[in-house]
Amino acid sequence: MSKLRFGICGLGCMGQSHFARLHGHPRAEVVAVCDRDAARRAGDWHDTLGNLDLVQTQGGRAPLAGIRTYETPEALLADRNVDVVLITLPTPLHAPVAIAALKTGRHVLTEKPMAGQANDCTRMIQAARAAGRTLMVAQCIRFWPQYARIKQYVDEGRIGAVRFMTLHRLASPPTYSAGNWLRDAGQSGGALLDLHVHDVDFVQHVLGVPSAIYAHGLTGGNGGVDHIVATYCYQDGSYAVIEGGWTFTPPWPFEMGITVHGERGTLTWNSTRGQDVLFYHGGTEPERIACAGDALRLELDYFIECVLNGRPVERCTPASSRASVALAWLERRSVETGRTLHLSERLRAAWGV
Ligand SMILES: NC(=O)c1ccc[n+]([C@@H]2O[C@H](COP(=O)([O-])OP(=O)(O)OC[C@H]3O[C@@H](n4cnc5c(N)ncnc54)[C@H](O)[C@@H]3O)[C@@H](O)[C@H]2O)c1
């Protein structure tokens, strides 16, 4: 197979963002798209929020010529010329569409969070296993150049044993989603599952599944945890503190950041302070580690190479994405009960990847 043929389900913010990165890709092409919104299906993407030079340079018109368009995921799945289904639909649709796609023999790349509930994630993993097809969740922070470089430095032992990590992801309430589904906690899981899960996933990527979790949070009027501060504790004494939320008053600017402190140095990056990761390891100035690259493109490239070469997706396994959903739910339980939750060794082993 020379080019992997993608069908994109959902042409909102993320569908459009992935489309732009697949357009002209040397190893993949978009052959089909679906959305229930007729204007988006017709290529009218003038209201796009993504950073889409591709579309903006064409007066808000998406280059959909030659691409088959469908109204529903079911209709797209009936198109036999699709090899990969890319799911950029609201979260409640991730599991049903992924499972249906896997059952028809397609590979699946789905946006995060993997699903709203861990048991749906389990069903997705079982469907991929039964079909013998590739399933990956687009946990883009694992591919974000600064975060990936920090993980690489930690793995190479450059800061010695990790003592603690702090991460944050802070935003004002999202207003752009179709029908405002993001603000409906029953659909999105609130900021806890939609926003904060990025950092839950990255902590797990670096330190593994914690032995205890304690969290404080602010529950919004719609029942979702919209701001949270969680502490993850590990058996070697290390810990992570993660803050996430979209309660900040507009025009609060989006901000994300990470600091990892080890016995021999500190690595830090903040999205408001440029592209370089700063590495403090003595002397008078930090070492500046230059980082470049587009996380979504790097994520797509990785997935495409895994599928085309028949390799497992080790950098972002479905089991780890499932664990991130389960950990977010444990945080919610800690918020609701005010208690520290301890994870047994057996559970950690079962969730570990
Ligand atoms: N990786 C990231 O950083 C990131 C950022 C934003 C969103 N996301 C995730 O991406 C997913 C999509 O979010 P979004 O921001 O693109 O949402 P969105 O609201 O912008 O887009 C969703 C699209 O799906 C369409 N749709 C909804 N129900 C449908 C149905 N039944 N059939 C056909 N089309 C339907 C809508 O018309 C809309 O165009 C979510 O799971 C979200 O959590 C990830």
PDBQT file of the ligand as one rigid body, heavy atoms in Angstrom, charges set to zero:
ROOT
HETATM    1  N1  LIG A 401      -5.871  16.819  21.015  1.00  0.00    +0.000 N 
HETATM    2  C1  LIG A 401      -6.351  17.978  21.419  1.00  0.00    +0.000 C 
HETATM    3  O1  LIG A 401      -5.618  18.834  21.878  1.00  0.00    +0.000 OA
HETATM    4  C2  LIG A 401      -7.827  18.236  21.302  1.00  0.00    +0.000 A 
HETATM    5  C3  LIG A 401      -8.286  19.564  21.236  1.00  0.00    +0.000 A 
HETATM    6  C4  LIG A 401      -9.663  19.771  21.097  1.00  0.00    +0.000 A 
HETATM    7  C5  LIG A 401     -10.528  18.688  21.072  1.00  0.00    +0.000 A 
HETATM    8  N2  LIG A 401     -10.031  17.404  21.163  1.00  0.00    +0.000 N 
HETATM    9  C6  LIG A 401     -10.935  16.251  21.135  1.00  0.00    +0.000 C 
HETATM   10  O2  LIG A 401     -11.368  16.053  19.787  1.00  0.00    +0.000 OA
HETATM   11  C7  LIG A 401     -12.703  15.577  19.762  1.00  0.00    +0.000 C 
HETATM   12  C8  LIG A 401     -13.536  16.512  18.882  1.00  0.00    +0.000 C 
HETATM   13  O3  LIG A 401     -13.515  17.803  19.458  1.00  0.00    +0.000 OA
HETATM   14  P1  LIG A 401     -13.652  19.141  18.584  1.00  0.00    +0.000 P 
HETATM   15  O4  LIG A 401     -13.047  20.210  19.404  1.00  0.00    +0.000 OA
HETATM   16  O5  LIG A 401     -13.141  18.913  17.223  1.00  0.00    +0.000 OA
HETATM   17  O6  LIG A 401     -15.246  19.309  18.564  1.00  0.00    +0.000 OA
HETATM   18  P2  LIG A 401     -16.135  20.160  17.542  1.00  0.00    +0.000 P 
HETATM   19  O7  LIG A 401     -17.415  20.389  18.217  1.00  0.00    +0.000 OA
HETATM   20  O8  LIG A 401     -15.354  21.334  17.052  1.00  0.00    +0.000 OA
HETATM   21  O9  LIG A 401     -16.326  19.161  16.290  1.00  0.00    +0.000 OA
HETATM   22  C9  LIG A 401     -17.137  18.027  16.337  1.00  0.00    +0.000 C 
HETATM   23  C10 LIG A 401     -17.728  17.814  14.943  1.00  0.00    +0.000 C 
HETATM   24  O10 LIG A 401     -18.450  16.570  14.955  1.00  0.00    +0.000 OA
HETATM   25  C11 LIG A 401     -19.683  16.783  14.275  1.00  0.00    +0.000 C 
HETATM   26  N3  LIG A 401     -20.654  15.807  14.790  1.00  0.00    +0.000 N 
HETATM   27  C12 LIG A 401     -21.170  15.732  16.034  1.00  0.00    +0.000 A 
HETATM   28  N4  LIG A 401     -21.994  14.680  16.151  1.00  0.00    +0.000 NA
HETATM   29  C13 LIG A 401     -22.000  14.063  14.953  1.00  0.00    +0.000 A 
HETATM   30  C14 LIG A 401     -22.661  12.907  14.444  1.00  0.00    +0.000 A 
HETATM   31  N5  LIG A 401     -23.474  12.170  15.203  1.00  0.00    +0.000 N 
HETATM   32  N6  LIG A 401     -22.443  12.549  13.147  1.00  0.00    +0.000 NA
HETATM   33  C15 LIG A 401     -21.626  13.305  12.362  1.00  0.00    +0.000 A 
HETATM   34  N7  LIG A 401     -20.978  14.410  12.800  1.00  0.00    +0.000 NA
HETATM   35  C16 LIG A 401     -21.152  14.784  14.067  1.00  0.00    +0.000 A 
HETATM   36  C17 LIG A 401     -20.063  18.224  14.555  1.00  0.00    +0.000 C 
HETATM   37  O11 LIG A 401     -20.968  18.729  13.586  1.00  0.00    +0.000 OA
HETATM   38  C18 LIG A 401     -18.687  18.908  14.534  1.00  0.00    +0.000 C 
HETATM   39  O12 LIG A 401     -18.372  19.396  13.246  1.00  0.00    +0.000 OA
HETATM   40  C19 LIG A 401     -13.181  15.544  21.217  1.00  0.00    +0.000 C 
HETATM   41  O13 LIG A 401     -13.100  14.258  21.731  1.00  0.00    +0.000 OA
HETATM   42  C20 LIG A 401     -12.201  16.448  21.951  1.00  0.00    +0.000 C 
HETATM   43  O14 LIG A 401     -11.988  16.062  23.280  1.00  0.00    +0.000 OA
HETATM   44  C21 LIG A 401      -8.710  17.184  21.257  1.00  0.00    +0.000 A 
ENDROOT
TORSDOF 0
